[in-house]
């Protein structure tokens, strides 16, 4: 066994006291103001000049803005947080221009919001169940595990329901690699089941939060019947928000456990690269697909493989893994139809479960690719 040094995130709750809550609210307010102000500036420039200002131009404008008496209160909060807010805006524009994502939107008060603080000159430190944040001071937290390595930056999250949490990004975190098992596995990531393994194991998607999902549907219907902006509406919105959060947490938890288990059990894990966009446009229901959050799960598998000294391989999506009989190699074009779950090979007579056959082809392709 050896040790890898990795970059990793930690998520902890924050329990600010009264004064700290006020200071946090101020910081979130200023971050939002800066974001919205420059979004307006960029929007106007785009309309009038046909381009947006560069990152440096915006950064310079921010410095001038802080000197303006009207905005002098901006000096009271963490200056790095304000800079990051401008960086986030720039990033949102880059996504809009380069990845055809939606146009950046104005931030609203009272919703999920974040700000980033960087660990310049060791201004962020951890203590005994507390963490020191720039301009806020020592805030109570619950450190479920020791924060190792070097803290690079933190993101303070206001969940919009009175709760706060902190996402910590640390570099040079030591991780012990896992012992080799000599086993390899192919994984078909699917719609009806989350994962089908080439050994026939199936992991389904919703069983872990199906009951919360049912509750959410009921509460969401209630919300849709209320008058927007009323007190009842607001109360119900928070309820729905809380359920969303619960589902998110349950899913993340499940994904973490499942990915760790697979990394422990196998040395090589092969999956098929999914063309999610084209599937979204196809017949597959959008709800199921986003619910599966494949890409996030695959990302976990990928970085955990790196951490623990295992291999994660993605197979080209144009490989006909579903259509090919893994016994004789015959290509059955009829299997393209997603509704076909079982089929029999016309050439060798082998009986196939669609997903298990695909998973076996995936690990076969990975074996060829890694010869
Ligand atoms: Zn066959």
Boltz pocket constraint, residues with backbone or C-beta under 6 A from the ligand:
constraints:
  - pocket:
      binder: B
      contacts: [[A, 325], [A, 326], [A, 327], [A, 328], [A, 329], [A, 330], [A, 345], [A, 346], [A, 347], [A, 348], [A, 349], [A, 350]]
      max_distance: 6.0
